[in-house]
Amino acid sequence: MLFITLIILAAIGFVVQYILGYFQIKNFTKNYIELRSNGRVAIGRRPSIFKSGTLVLLQLNNRNEIVKGRYMQGVTVFSKFKALKGIDGYNIKKLCHTDLTQYNKLLVKAILDAQHTFNVIESGGEIEKIPSPLMKVVKKVNNIFKNERGEKYGVHR
């Protein structure tokens, strides 16, 4: 009976997370469409499990200057987009760490990721996928097992 109760609670948890995730995606779409209707948008991301995940939307004019910025930062699906103040007027290609000292580390990384993404797209490249934090852990564990097996069977790389 306890096992069935745990399964039901887990199922309810998944459904609730799915519904709340849907509303978070809807919030992202609304903000993206609003910014995109007035110009190009550079997107920066910094996913994380234990720290706040961060997503940045930067609206750009035809001179690559930031017109408006928004960010979403948090560890739960209750995070919403907020205005990113103090970055308007900067040229996205010329942004550097010293311009971003007023922001926290995760937000700075997301802004610089938006800059990197913009530069790659401008030069005709494709954006590499950032592995999820869970996939990073899985890869590290796989590498540990590969190294152990290699040493155990005399295989050296």
Secondary structure, DSSP 8 states (H G I E B T S, - for coil): -HHHHHHHHHHHHHHHHHHHHHHHHHHHHHHHHHHHTTSEEEEEEE--SSS-EEEEEEEE-TTSBEEEEEEEEESSTT---EE-TT-TT-BGGG--GGGGTTS-HHHHHHHHHHHHHHHHHHTT--------HHHHHHHHHHHHHHHHHHHHTT---
